[in-house]
Amino acid sequence: MTEIREVSVDELRHLVSDRARSGETMLLNMGPQHPSTHGVLRLLLELDGETVVSCIPDIGFLHTGVEKNMESKNYQQAEVMTDRLDYLNPIGNNLVYSLAVEKLLDLDVPERAQVIRVILAELTRINSHLVWVGTSALDLGAMSLFLYAMRERELILDIFEMCAGQRMMTTYVRPGGLWRDVPVEFEAAVRDFLALMPARLDEYERLLNNNPLFLERTSQIGIISKEDCLRYAATGPVLRAAGMAYDLRKARPYSGYETYDFDIPTETAGDVRARYLVRMAEMRQSLRIIQQGMDRLPYGPVRSNNRKYVPPPRSEIGVSMEALIHHFKLWTEGFSAPQGSVYATIESPRGELGVFLESDGGPKPYRVHFRTPTFPNLQIMPLLSRGHFVADVVAIIGSIDIVLGDADR
Amino acid sequence: MNENLQAAVDAIQAEFGASLQTFRGEHTLILAREQIAAAAQALRDRFQFEMLVDVTAVDYWPQEEPRFHVIYQFNSVSHHGLLRVRVPLSAAEPKVPTLEGVYPGANWYEREVWDMFGIQFEGHSDLRRIIMPYDWVGHPLRKDYPLGYEEVQFTFNFDDISLRKPHPKE
C-alpha cells in the first residue's frame, strides 16, 4: 500500500510569500468541496487577516482522461465523449470536434445543417450564460435569480431534447452534418422562446443592474487589463470585458457566422461587473442570431452525401445494397482519415474552444487535444484575487465562469 | 495566407532555419528546440502574435528519433493569423526551453505537457504536476502508457481478480 503524500509548504515555497513560512500569514484551503467553486476547484489562499496575499489554484479533480480514451475509439465513437467535457456547452463541443474532423476529411456540410448548427450553438450559449447568471448571483446572495434562470434554461433543454433525444449529452452535431433533421415542433418552440426571452432578460437586469448589494460586490473587484488577458491567453467574455472586441465568430468565422448580423458587446472596466454586463448583452446578441437563423432556415438535406464518411439515411438501407455496405463499413471499422493534423476553433460561451486533431491515416484519431477556454482563464485567478477579501474570491470565481469538466478534461 | 502571416513565416524560415508544412490551409513551422524561445520572441515582438493559445505534444512511440513533437499555437489577434510551430524532441532527451518568459500564460500549458508526456521545460518556474495527483507515477498520454481495462469477474475467479486488481487507496 503506497502512502498518500500531501504537498507541503516547502514545495510551494516559490508561490507563497516568505511571511507564510514564519506563520505571519495564514494558508487556507478553499474547496474542493466549497459550493462557490462550481464543482471541484481547490484554491490555496494565503491570507493576511481577511486579505488575499496569494492564490494558488489546484485543478485536476475532474480529470476523466478523455484525450487518452479518444485515441482508442474511432472518429464516430470519440464524438460521444466531447459532450462530457464542458457539460454546459454540449452542442459547442460537438460542433468544434465535427469542424475539426470535417477539416481533416475536407467534407462539405449542407446549408440547412449549417443554419441549425448556428441556432443550436447560440441556444447553448444562452443556456450556459443562464446557468452562469443564476449560480454566480446565488454566490452573492441573490437567490431568486437562480430559480428564474433555471426556469428559462428548462425551455432550452426541452428544445435539445426534441432534437437529440437528450437534454444535456446531445451528440447531435456529427461530422458531415447532424444526426437527424429537427422535428416539426422545433420551429414553434424556438419562436416561442425568442418571443419570451427579451422580457425575461429585462427582468433579470431589473433585479441586478441597480441592486446596491450587487453593485457593491462586483464593481472594482477582480480587475484585469487587456494586455494581461492577451499575455495569459484569456479569451471570451473575460477579454471582451477588458475592452477588446475579439470574438472568433467574427475573427475566424465558421458555420457561416460571417453572414449573420450581430455585435460584439464590450466593456472597458475589466472587473466582475463588466464581465456580468458583457454576458447579459451577449445573450441578447445570441437571440438576434437565432432570429436570423430561423428566418432563413432553408429546406434540404442535413447530412453530407459523401457516403465514404457519412452514414446513409435509414430509408435507403432497405432498398440499396451500396447503402447497406456503407452503413456496415462505417459502423464496424469506421472511416480512415488522411494523414495530417488540423486545429479547429469556435467561440464557446467561455472563450476560444479549439481541437487539435492528428491523424496517422487510420480509423482512430492518433491524438486529440482540446484547447479549452476555462484552463487559461483559471490561470489568471492569482492576478484577479490579489489584494481582495476572501468573500470577493467567490465573486471572482463566479465571474470567470468556470466549468471544471472543461479545465480538467 | 495574409500578409502578416506570410512575413512571419518567411522571417522565421530565413532566420531560424525552419521548414514549412501546409495542410488544409494551416501553416506549420518545424523548428529546432534551440530556436524556439528566440522565434517566439520574434513572433510576439515583430509580428504581433500576442497570444500563445495552446501548447501540447504528440508522442510517436515506438519511433525514437524524434519521439515527441511539442506543438505551439500562436494567434495574432490584430491580424487574425494562426500559426502552428512544432518542435521535434528525441526520446533520450525530452527537454525544451520554457516560453514562460515571453508568454506568461505558457506556465500552466507546459505543466500539463510535463504531467501528461514527461517533457521537461528548462527554466520553468513551477514544473509540478497539474492534472494528475502529486504522487502519480508515469505520464498518461505517452503511447506506451496502457489505457487500462478492468477484468470481468465471474463467480469462479472473483477472488483471484479481486486480489490482483488495483483498488483505490484506503
Contacts between the chains, C-beta under 8 A, distances in Angstrom:
chain1	res1	chain2	res2	distance
A	1	B	169	7.3
A	1	B	170	7.0
A	2	B	135	7.2
A	2	B	169	7.1
A	4	B	135	7.2
A	4	B	169	5.9
A	5	B	134	6.3
A	5	B	135	4.6
A	6	B	134	8.0
A	7	B	134	5.5
A	11	B	128	7.5
A	14	B	125	6.6
A	14	B	126	6.4
A	15	B	126	6.7
A	59	B	130	6.6
A	59	B	131	6.7
A	60	B	129	7.8
A	60	B	130	6.3
A	60	B	131	4.0
A	60	B	132	6.5
A	60	B	133	7.3
A	63	B	131	4.9
A	63	B	132	7.0
A	65	B	140	6.7
A	67	B	141	6.4
A	68	B	140	5.7
A	68	B	141	5.8
A	68	B	145	7.9
A	68	B	147	6.3
A	69	B	147	7.1
A	71	B	147	7.9
A	72	B	147	5.6
A	103	B	24	5.3
A	104	B	24	7.1
A	106	B	24	6.9
A	230	B	50	4.4
A	230	B	51	5.6
A	230	B	77	6.6
A	231	B	50	7.8
A	231	B	103	6.4
A	231	B	104	5.1
A	231	B	105	6.0
A	232	B	104	6.0
A	232	B	105	3.9
A	233	B	51	4.8
A	233	B	52	5.9
A	233	B	53	5.3
A	233	B	75	7.9
A	233	B	103	7.3
A	233	B	105	4.2
A	234	B	105	7.7
A	235	B	51	8.0
A	235	B	53	7.8
A	244	B	77	7.2
A	246	B	77	5.6
A	251	B	77	7.6
A	251	B	80	5.1
A	252	B	80	6.5
A	252	B	82	7.3
A	340	B	23	4.4
A	340	B	24	7.0
A	341	B	23	6.9
A	341	B	28	7.5
A	341	B	58	7.9
A	341	B	71	8.0
A	341	B	84	8.0
A	342	B	23	7.0
A	342	B	24	5.6
A	342	B	26	6.2
A	343	B	26	6.3
A	343	B	54	7.8
A	343	B	73	6.2
A	343	B	82	7.1
A	343	B	84	6.5
A	352	B	53	6.3
A	354	B	53	6.8
A	354	B	54	6.2
A	354	B	73	7.3
A	356	B	54	6.8
A	356	B	56	5.9
A	356	B	71	6.8
A	356	B	73	7.5
A	358	B	58	5.6
A	366	B	58	7.2
A	367	B	58	4.7
A	367	B	59	7.7
A	369	B	54	7.4
A	369	B	56	4.3
A	371	B	53	6.2
A	371	B	54	4.1
A	371	B	56	7.7
A	371	B	73	7.1
A	375	B	108	6.6
A	375	B	109	7.9
A	375	B	112	7.9
A	376	B	105	5.6
A	376	B	108	7.0
A	376	B	109	7.8
A	379	B	105	6.3
A	379	B	107	6.8
A	379	B	108	4.8
A	408	B	131	5.9
A	409	B	131	7.7
